[in-house]
Amino acid sequence: MLNPYFDQFGVTFEDGSETITIAGLGEIGRAGNGVILFLPGLNHNALVLLADTPEDLAMLINLAAYGDLSGCVVQQNIGVCPVGSGGAFGGEATPTTDAAAG
Protein backbone atom coordinates (compact mmCIF):
# COMPACT_ATOMS: atom_id res chain seq x y z
CA MET A 1 0.00 0.00 0.00
CA LEU A 2 2.84 2.42 0.80
CA ASN A 3 5.26 1.10 -1.82
CA PRO A 4 4.32 3.76 -4.42
CA TYR A 5 5.31 6.45 -1.90
CA PHE A 6 8.51 4.65 -0.95
CA ASP A 7 9.46 4.29 -4.61
CA GLN A 8 8.73 7.93 -5.39
CA PHE A 9 10.90 9.17 -2.50
CA GLY A 10 13.64 6.56 -2.90
CA VAL A 11 12.93 5.02 0.51
CA THR A 12 14.08 1.44 1.07
CA PHE A 13 14.33 -0.77 4.12
CA GLU A 14 14.43 -4.46 4.87
CA ASP A 15 12.31 -6.17 7.51
CA GLY A 16 14.46 -6.61 10.60
CA SER A 17 17.00 -4.02 9.48
CA GLU A 18 17.97 -1.32 11.96
CA THR A 19 18.28 1.32 9.24
CA ILE A 20 16.20 2.92 6.52
CA THR A 21 17.81 4.26 3.35
CA ILE A 22 16.57 7.49 1.76
CA ALA A 23 17.93 8.62 -1.59
CA GLY A 24 19.92 11.81 -1.13
CA LEU A 25 20.09 11.44 2.66
CA GLY A 26 21.70 8.03 3.10
CA GLU A 27 21.15 5.47 5.86
CA ILE A 28 19.28 6.53 8.98
CA GLY A 29 18.81 4.51 12.14
CA ARG A 30 15.20 3.44 12.61
CA ALA A 31 15.33 3.54 16.41
CA GLY A 32 14.44 6.98 17.71
CA ASN A 33 14.01 8.62 14.31
CA GLY A 34 10.86 9.40 12.38
CA VAL A 35 10.44 10.06 8.67
CA ILE A 36 7.92 12.45 7.12
CA LEU A 37 7.10 12.17 3.42
CA PHE A 38 4.94 14.91 1.88
CA LEU A 39 3.42 14.57 -1.57
CA PRO A 40 1.34 17.54 -2.77
CA GLY A 41 -1.29 16.86 -5.40
CA LEU A 42 -3.90 18.67 -7.45
CA ASN A 43 -6.91 17.22 -5.63
CA HIS A 44 -5.35 16.07 -2.38
CA ASN A 45 -2.09 15.94 -0.46
CA ALA A 46 -0.50 12.85 1.07
CA LEU A 47 1.49 12.87 4.30
CA VAL A 48 3.22 9.62 5.24
CA LEU A 49 4.69 9.30 8.74
CA LEU A 50 7.09 6.46 9.49
CA ALA A 51 8.37 5.52 12.95
CA ASP A 52 9.77 2.38 14.55
CA THR A 53 7.46 2.22 17.59
CA PRO A 54 3.95 3.43 18.46
CA GLU A 55 5.48 5.85 20.98
CA ASP A 56 7.81 7.32 18.36
CA LEU A 57 4.90 7.61 15.93
CA ALA A 58 2.88 9.56 18.52
CA MET A 59 5.81 11.98 18.96
CA LEU A 60 6.17 12.35 15.19
CA ILE A 61 2.45 13.06 14.82
CA ASN A 62 2.77 15.82 17.44
CA LEU A 63 5.73 17.38 15.63
CA ALA A 64 3.84 17.37 12.34
CA ALA A 65 0.57 18.58 13.88
CA TYR A 66 2.25 21.55 15.57
CA GLY A 67 4.48 22.29 12.59
CA ASP A 68 7.57 22.07 14.79
CA LEU A 69 10.16 20.69 12.40
CA SER A 70 12.98 22.85 13.77
CA GLY A 71 14.86 19.80 15.06
CA CYS A 72 14.41 17.89 11.81
CA VAL A 73 16.57 17.55 8.75
CA VAL A 74 14.31 18.60 5.87
CA GLN A 75 15.22 18.16 2.23
CA GLN A 76 12.56 19.03 -0.34
CA ASN A 77 9.48 16.99 0.69
CA ILE A 78 11.27 14.62 3.10
CA GLY A 79 11.88 15.22 6.79
CA VAL A 80 13.86 13.11 9.26
CA CYS A 81 13.17 13.94 12.89
CA PRO A 82 14.68 12.65 16.13
CA VAL A 83 11.88 11.19 18.24
CA GLY A 84 11.97 8.96 21.29
CA SER A 85 15.07 7.31 22.63
CA GLY A 86 18.06 6.86 20.41
CA GLY A 87 17.02 9.67 18.09
CA ALA A 88 20.15 11.54 17.20
CA PHE A 89 21.84 12.40 13.96
CA GLY A 90 25.45 11.68 13.21
CA GLY A 91 27.86 8.97 14.14
CA GLU A 92 30.88 8.75 16.36
CA ALA A 93 32.29 11.94 17.81
CA THR A 94 35.15 13.45 15.86
CA PRO A 95 38.20 13.89 18.07
CA THR A 96 39.43 17.45 18.36
CA THR A 97 42.80 18.83 19.31
CA ASP A 98 43.15 21.30 22.11
CA ALA A 99 45.06 24.33 20.82
CA ALA A 100 46.13 25.25 24.36
CA ALA A 101 47.69 21.84 25.02
CA GLY A 102 50.74 21.63 23.15
Secondary structure, 3 states (H helix, E strand, C coil): CCHHHHHHHCEECCCCCCEEEECCCEEEECCCEEEEEEECCCCCCEEEEECCCHHHHHHHHHHHHHCCCCCCEEECCEEEEECCCCCCCCCCCCCCCCCCCC
